[in-house]
Each structure stands twice: as C-alpha cells, then as structure tokens.
Amino acid sequence: MEHNFYLSLLLLFVSFISLTLFFLFNKTKSPWNLPPGKMGYPVIGESLEFLSTGWKGHPEKFIFDRMIRYSSELFKTSILGESTVVCCGAACNKFLFSNENKTVVAWWPGSVDKIFPNNSAGTDSKEEAVRMRKMLPQFLKPEALQRYVGIMDTIAQRHFASLWENNDQVTVYPLAKRYTFLLACRLFMSVEDENHVAKFSDPFQLIASGIISLPLNLPGTPFNKAIKASNFIRKELMKIIKQRRMDLAEGVASPTQDILSHMLLACDENGEHMNELNIADKILGLLIGGHDTASIACTFVVKYLGQLPHIYDKVYQEQMEIANSKPPGELLNWDDLKKMKYSWNVACEVLRVAPPLQGGFREAITDFMFNGFSIPKGWKLYWSINSTHLNPECFPKPEEFDPTRYEGNGPAPYTFVPFGGGPRMCPGKEYARLEILVFMHNLVKRFKWENMIPDEKIVVDPFPIPANNLPIRLFPHKA
C-alpha cells in the first residue's frame, strides 16, 4: 500500500514535469501563448525599474529597452502588482482605442482607488466613470467653452500682473500650476478667492506624486502622503459643496453656473441625487485632471520657447497680430483662438516631446488574441505614448523640435496620442487647448526670457517636471 502511494506520487510528479516541459517548449500549441518578456521579482515584478527610469529622467527607456529585447509591439511584464502586457506602436493604439468596452476597459492601479475612493454605495466604479463622461461634454465641448475664453483671459491677465510683472526672474512650474488651478477652481466650482485656492496647492502636489506609486501605506511614503492630502482636500470641498447647496436653495447660485451646481441638481434614472461625499470625489478628480497636465504643458512651452528663439519669434508675431487687431482692453474671444494656428502647433510639439502622461492602462475583459499572442482575461494592458511620439518611423528625427509636423494632414492616425483616443479620448482636450493658448498669448506679449539652467534635468514622478521647476530670467517688452 505504501509502495503504491509513493509510485503514484512519483507518476504525478513526472506528469507535472512533463506538462511543464511541454508548455515551455511548445509555446505555439499552448492555450496561453503569451507575448515575450519577463515578470521580474515576486510581488513587485519590474515596478521599481518601471518607475526609476522616470525618476532618472528617461521614462521611455523601460519601454524601448524591452521593445529591442523582446518585441517592437508587445511584451509582458509585471508592474504595480499586476500581470501586464505593454502595447507599443500605432497598430496597438488603434486596437485598444477601437475595442474599448468590447475586449478592454479602462483600468487604474489600486493606489488610485485608495486615493480617490468611490463612495457610491452599491455603485460600480466603471458605471460612475460612464456617468461622468456623459456629464462632462455639456461643459467641455467647444460650444460651451466659448463663453469661458474671456474668463480665462481675465484670470491670466491678473495672474501675470501680480506674479510675473516687476520680477527679474521667476520659477515657472509653480506659477503655471497656480494659473491652471485658479482656472479649474473658477470654472468647475466658481471659487475665485486666491487665498482659498492656495490652501489646496501643497496637498494637490502630494496627490500628484502619489497617484502612480508603489501602494505602500506606511508613514512618509508618497502613497501615504497622497491619501492624507486627498482626505484633507475632500473635507475642504465638502464645505464648499454644503454652502453651494444652501445657495442653490436660496436662489443665490445659478443651477447652470458650473459643474458643481449641475452635480448637486442632477438625478439618476431612479430620481436619486448624488451624495455630497461622492460629489467631492468627482470634483477632486476633475481638479487633478483639469490642472496638472495643462500646467505641465504650459511649463514645457516656456522651456522650449526659451531655448528656441526662432520658434519664439514666430509665436510672438502671431500673438501680436491678434493683440494689435483688438481695441484696448478687449478680452480674447473664440475667433482669436482659432487664429492661433502656429502657437497650437508649437503646443502640440511640446505634447509630443514631453507628454504629461506617459501612457494609460486597460484591463482585458475577455480572453483574446492580438498579433498571434494570447491576452488572458484579467490581465492589464499598458499603452505607451513614447512608443510612437519618439519613434522615427512615426516622427522623422524625433529628437528635433518641429512644429511644422502638424501642418496639412498632420501626423498619421494613432501616432500622436497625448489625449488618448477612441471612446476614452480625454474629454478635456478642448479645455486644455484654450487654457494653454490663453497662457501663451499673455506670456509672449509681455516677455521674452532665457532659461537659467540650459540643460535642466527632467524628472518623471509620475508627471514630467523640470528638476528645478524651470527658473527663467525675464525681459519685458518695451511699451
């Protein structure tokens, strides 16, 4: 009896080894013909290398090294605690953007859910995301944005008058953040008091640093600081929300004045209003999305205009033609922004060489095949912006800053993707275009400048920023 037991155990062991060898050496016959690559260390996978290349200023290195080693289109890895297929190139972008909600859905790391918890009891977070995306276009489509241009110009004029003028030098990144955050607070929830807005500044910086980080909720870690900052901001937002509810009841506030009013009054199909804590979370997410990426774009516009005088001169000429065509004191309008074609080409080239986001995540909702490889249900997919933006096949001489790339028909489809694509295209794309162009207009008509650190290092954590926040020396134009 004992002999038979050990014989059975031996046969089981041999069978296991045989099956393992079969799958190892006959991958094409395996039901899981995964893309090439390695999964790294247990639990942490290749997360540290994925994050550290950004900290060192070369976020594309993690992707490009593996594209060379394994595949130019797909490779497997493990990042942020998840089995992940990294997708590279225009064909992959097209597949992911075209198959949204068919084979893949949007996914964010667990760290994001803990920083922005979903407080709708019994409500699926994906359903909440769909609700938000249906709501936002009412406020962020071009027709709605036209009425914001004058407000943006007013805020920009005050910003430059109080914080840039009468200074020999400034540090750009904190000022760009202040400008875009002021706009977001004003347009999303009608908060204009700069002192009130300033209370949010440091906590928002902590959130930005902790969103894509190792989810270690230990004192002092970026993740822990981000959770605490999120809780602080949520409490401040609750005060604003409660006051707005009273103002709406008393007729002091308008039901259509901003996104906050709309959220407070909107009902679902059952006639239920969104609860206040849930509204606070949604506004928190909008404030992050509405100012972080645009402030980075504005910062790099300043960087590249400062180091490329021939491009600055063309932007200055275009903006001064618009300024000189207007009566004194008249604010910018929608038609003025439509004339800023070269300036927007410059901004697009900034978004190509220094995209605020390095890519995005999806989750496979079914098993599927792509390019001959299996993608199992539940695996995460990460699409890389730099795999096309810095690819010479998509953008010849990608290291050169060339705004003419966007003239005529512009880049090939699915190669220029700073705002994503498909159903998940960033709903704030037009809003970002407005705030960047208004910033450029007010900046170049006042100043020329030089970068004080010519080769300032860029750090990505998780957004790209100049290591010293881009100090510049200002040279005001003579009146």
Secondary structure in CASP SS format (residue, H / E / C, confidence):
PFRMAT SS
TARGET T0000
AUTHOR 0000-0000-0000
METHOD secondary structure of the structure
MODEL  1
M C 1.00
E H 1.00
H H 1.00
N H 1.00
F H 1.00
Y H 1.00
L H 1.00
S H 1.00
L H 1.00
L H 1.00
L H 1.00
L H 1.00
F H 1.00
V H 1.00
S H 1.00
F H 1.00
I H 1.00
S H 1.00
L H 1.00
T H 1.00
L H 1.00
F H 1.00
F H 1.00
L H 1.00
F H 1.00
N C 1.00
K H 1.00
T H 1.00
K H 1.00
S C 1.00
P C 1.00
W C 1.00
N C 1.00
L C 1.00
P C 1.00
P C 1.00
G E 1.00
K C 1.00
M C 1.00
G C 1.00
Y E 1.00
P C 1.00
V C 1.00
I C 1.00
G E 1.00
E C 1.00
S H 1.00
L H 1.00
E H 1.00
F H 1.00
L H 1.00
S H 1.00
T H 1.00
G H 1.00
W H 1.00
K C 1.00
G C 1.00
H C 1.00
P C 1.00
E H 1.00
K H 1.00
F H 1.00
I H 1.00
F H 1.00
D H 1.00
R H 1.00
M H 1.00
I H 1.00
R H 1.00
Y C 1.00
S C 1.00
S C 1.00
E C 1.00
L E 1.00
F E 1.00
K E 1.00
T E 1.00
S E 1.00
I E 1.00
L C 1.00
G C 1.00
E E 1.00
S E 1.00
T E 1.00
V E 1.00
V E 1.00
C E 1.00
C C 1.00
G C 1.00
A H 1.00
A H 1.00
C H 1.00
N H 1.00
K H 1.00
F H 1.00
L H 1.00
F H 1.00
S H 1.00
N C 1.00
E E 1.00
N C 1.00
K C 1.00
T C 1.00
V E 1.00
V E 1.00
A E 1.00
W C 1.00
W C 1.00
P C 1.00
G H 1.00
S H 1.00
V H 1.00
D H 1.00
K H 1.00
I H 1.00
F C 1.00
P C 1.00
N C 1.00
N C 1.00
S C 1.00
A C 1.00
G C 1.00
T C 1.00
D C 1.00
S H 1.00
K H 1.00
E H 1.00
E H 1.00
A H 1.00
V H 1.00
R H 1.00
M H 1.00
R H 1.00
K H 1.00
M H 1.00
L C 1.00
P H 1.00
Q H 1.00
F H 1.00
L H 1.00
K C 1.00
P H 1.00
E H 1.00
A H 1.00
L H 1.00
Q H 1.00
R H 1.00
Y H 1.00
V H 1.00
G H 1.00
I H 1.00
M H 1.00
D H 1.00
T H 1.00
I H 1.00
A H 1.00
Q H 1.00
R H 1.00
H H 1.00
F H 1.00
A H 1.00
S H 1.00
L H 1.00
W C 1.00
E C 1.00
N C 1.00
N C 1.00
D C 1.00
Q E 1.00
V E 1.00
T E 1.00
V H 1.00
Y H 1.00
P H 1.00
L H 1.00
A H 1.00
K H 1.00
R H 1.00
Y H 1.00
T H 1.00
F H 1.00
L H 1.00
L H 1.00
A H 1.00
C H 1.00
R H 1.00
L H 1.00
F H 1.00
M H 1.00
S C 1.00
V C 1.00
E C 1.00
D C 1.00
E H 1.00
N H 1.00
H H 1.00
V H 1.00
A H 1.00
K H 1.00
F H 1.00
S H 1.00
D H 1.00
P H 1.00
F H 1.00
Q H 1.00
L H 1.00
I H 1.00
A H 1.00
S H 1.00
G H 1.00
I C 1.00
I C 1.00
S C 1.00
L C 1.00
P C 1.00
L C 1.00
N C 1.00
L C 1.00
P C 1.00
G C 1.00
T C 1.00
P H 1.00
F H 1.00
N H 1.00
K H 1.00
A H 1.00
I H 1.00
K H 1.00
A H 1.00
S H 1.00
N H 1.00
F H 1.00
I H 1.00
R H 1.00
K H 1.00
E H 1.00
L H 1.00
M H 1.00
K H 1.00
I H 1.00
I H 1.00
K H 1.00
Q H 1.00
R H 1.00
R H 1.00
M H 1.00
D H 1.00
L H 1.00
A H 1.00
E C 1.00
G C 1.00
V C 1.00
A C 1.00
S C 1.00
P C 1.00
T C 1.00
Q C 1.00
D C 1.00
I H 1.00
L H 1.00
S H 1.00
H H 1.00
M H 1.00
L H 1.00
L H 1.00
A C 1.00
C E 1.00
D C 1.00
E C 1.00
N C 1.00
G C 1.00
E C 1.00
H E 1.00
M C 1.00
N C 1.00
E H 1.00
L H 1.00
N H 1.00
I H 1.00
A H 1.00
D H 1.00
K H 1.00
I H 1.00
L H 1.00
G H 1.00
L H 1.00
L H 1.00
I H 1.00
G H 1.00
G H 1.00
H H 1.00
D H 1.00
T H 1.00
A H 1.00
S H 1.00
I H 1.00
A H 1.00
C H 1.00
T H 1.00
F H 1.00
V H 1.00
V H 1.00
K H 1.00
Y H 1.00
L H 1.00
G H 1.00
Q H 1.00
L C 1.00
P H 1.00
H H 1.00
I H 1.00
Y H 1.00
D H 1.00
K H 1.00
V H 1.00
Y H 1.00
Q H 1.00
E H 1.00
Q H 1.00
M H 1.00
E H 1.00
I H 1.00
A H 1.00
N H 1.00
S C 1.00
K C 1.00
P C 1.00
P C 1.00
G C 1.00
E C 1.00
L C 1.00
L C 1.00
N C 1.00
W H 1.00
D H 1.00
D H 1.00
L H 1.00
K H 1.00
K C 1.00
M C 1.00
K H 1.00
Y H 1.00
S H 1.00
W H 1.00
N H 1.00
V H 1.00
A H 1.00
C H 1.00
E H 1.00
V H 1.00
L H 1.00
R H 1.00
V H 1.00
A C 1.00
P C 1.00
P C 1.00
L C 1.00
Q C 1.00
G E 1.00
G E 1.00
F E 1.00
R E 1.00
E E 1.00
A E 1.00
I C 1.00
T C 1.00
D C 1.00
F E 1.00
M E 1.00
F E 1.00
N C 1.00
G C 1.00
F E 1.00
S E 1.00
I E 1.00
P C 1.00
K C 1.00
G C 1.00
W C 1.00
K E 1.00
L E 1.00
Y E 1.00
W E 1.00
S E 1.00
I C 1.00
N H 1.00
S H 1.00
T H 1.00
H H 1.00
L C 1.00
N C 1.00
P C 1.00
E C 1.00
C C 1.00
F C 1.00
P C 1.00
K C 1.00
P C 1.00
E C 1.00
E C 1.00
F C 1.00
D C 1.00
P H 1.00
T H 1.00
R H 1.00
Y H 1.00
E C 1.00
G C 1.00
N C 1.00
G C 1.00
P C 1.00
A C 1.00
P C 1.00
Y C 1.00
T C 1.00
F C 1.00
V C 1.00
P C 1.00
F C 1.00
G C 1.00
G C 1.00
G H 1.00
P H 1.00
R H 1.00
M C 1.00
C C 1.00
P C 1.00
G C 1.00
K H 1.00
E H 1.00
Y H 1.00
A H 1.00
R H 1.00
L H 1.00
E H 1.00
I H 1.00
L H 1.00
V H 1.00
F H 1.00
M H 1.00
H H 1.00
N H 1.00
L H 1.00
V H 1.00
K C 1.00
R C 1.00
F E 1.00
K E 1.00
W E 1.00
E E 1.00
N E 1.00
M C 1.00
I C 1.00
P C 1.00
D C 1.00
E C 1.00
K C 1.00
I E 1.00
V E 1.00
V E 1.00
D C 1.00
P C 1.00
F C 1.00
P E 1.00
I E 1.00
P E 1.00
A C 1.00
N C 1.00
N C 1.00
L C 1.00
P E 1.00
I E 1.00
R E 1.00
L E 1.00
F E 1.00
P E 1.00
H C 1.00
K C 1.00
A C 1.00
END
